[in-house]
Amino acid sequence: MTGGTREGIDLTRVLHAPQQRVFAAWTSPEDFAAWYGGEADVPLDRVAMDVRPGGAWSLVIVLPGVEMPFHGVYREVSEPDGLVFTLKDGSAPDDTEGEIVTVAFSDLGDGTTELAFQQRGGHLTAEQYAAAEDGWEAFFDALAARLATHP
């Protein structure tokens, strides 16, 4: 990274779960609420997912004294290979699409799956992207734990 600019986030994780199970963890409200937000609480009644191209999704992360809403629209749904969706938080202007998240799930065999994550959009500062990357890392730690305890 040069000049203090940053265009997005790229992360890769190997998860110890079959590809179909990883896809389900991103598309089932119960699973998504369990890991999105890391250690924070995401009440299931605050999660909505219409997993189809053009369908909306939303959830609220609840921390002591603060609620953090997130929402977006699915652009592509390719079961079990991945998803493309928009992502906005409560501070995003209404007239912007938000960030574009692409997640690809590749079957590595032996019940393992590679998750390739990309977030783009250019709507965040370099510092905001760095903070968001730290957040996604924590979320993926929670995802790995969810997959280990709910195979």
Buried (B, 14 or more C-beta within 10 A) or exposed (E): EEEEEBEBBEBEBEBBBBBEBBBBBBBBBEBBBBBBBBEBEBEEEBBEBEBEEEBBBBBBBBEEEEEBEBBBBBBEBEEBBBBBBBBBBEEBEEEEBBBBBBBBBBBBEEEBBBBBBBBBBEBBEEEEBBEBBEBBBBBBBBBBEBBEEBE
